[in-house]
Amino acid sequence: MDSFIDDETLVAQFQAGQQDAFDELMRRYKSKIFAYLQRSVGNYEDAEDLTIDVFVKVYRALDTWQPKAKFSTWLYKIAANLAIDHHRAKARNPIRPWDDDEIPESRLVATDLASNPVKTLEEKERGRIIREALEQLSPQQKAVFMLCRYEGLPIKEAAETLGIAEGTVKIHLHRATKRLQEILRPLWENRDI
């Protein structure tokens, strides 16, 4: 499959019966959606399951999809909604404290420090602290922060993805940043990491 074909053309090809067009869309976005979900839910296994759920939903809806926005925006919107649903379900059924050990380190940890175990441990500790701080944000603030700061989506595209106004995205992003600063500042001041 030609990697220069735009997403909308691939969707049209899929709608015309070419199954390999969906495979190409999945190849293009699977790792990005997984990375977004892993940072959003903080758990490798849950992110894997949610990534599968995203592409199942996409596959089922792709026959009727109309390009009202970019394909990637629609894809991230599905992922964001599933992440929010996951957080709501998690809030209704909190995990037991001993399950926390099963959470692998997220991509917040630098990978080029493997030659220095002390630096690696420091980076893992920073990643854990940042994940815990992100969990203290509201689901909407966390979704906006993750899309804008980690996925690099512009404000407009984040707004389209989440189905909210651009001004609302800016407010959530500002509040999330301010809240993270409030949470993290005392931790950085009291630690040598």
Buried (B, 14 or more C-beta within 10 A) or exposed (E): BEEEBEBEEBBBBBBEEBEEBBEBBBEBBBEBBBBBBBBBBBBBEBBEBBBEBBBEBBBEEBEEBEEEEBBBBBBBBBBBBBBBEBBEEBEEEEEEEEEEEEBEBBEBBBEEBEEEEEEBEBBBBBBBBBBBBBEEBEBBBBBBBBBBBBBEBEBEBBBBBBEBEBEBBBBBBEBBBEBBEEBBEEBEEEEEE
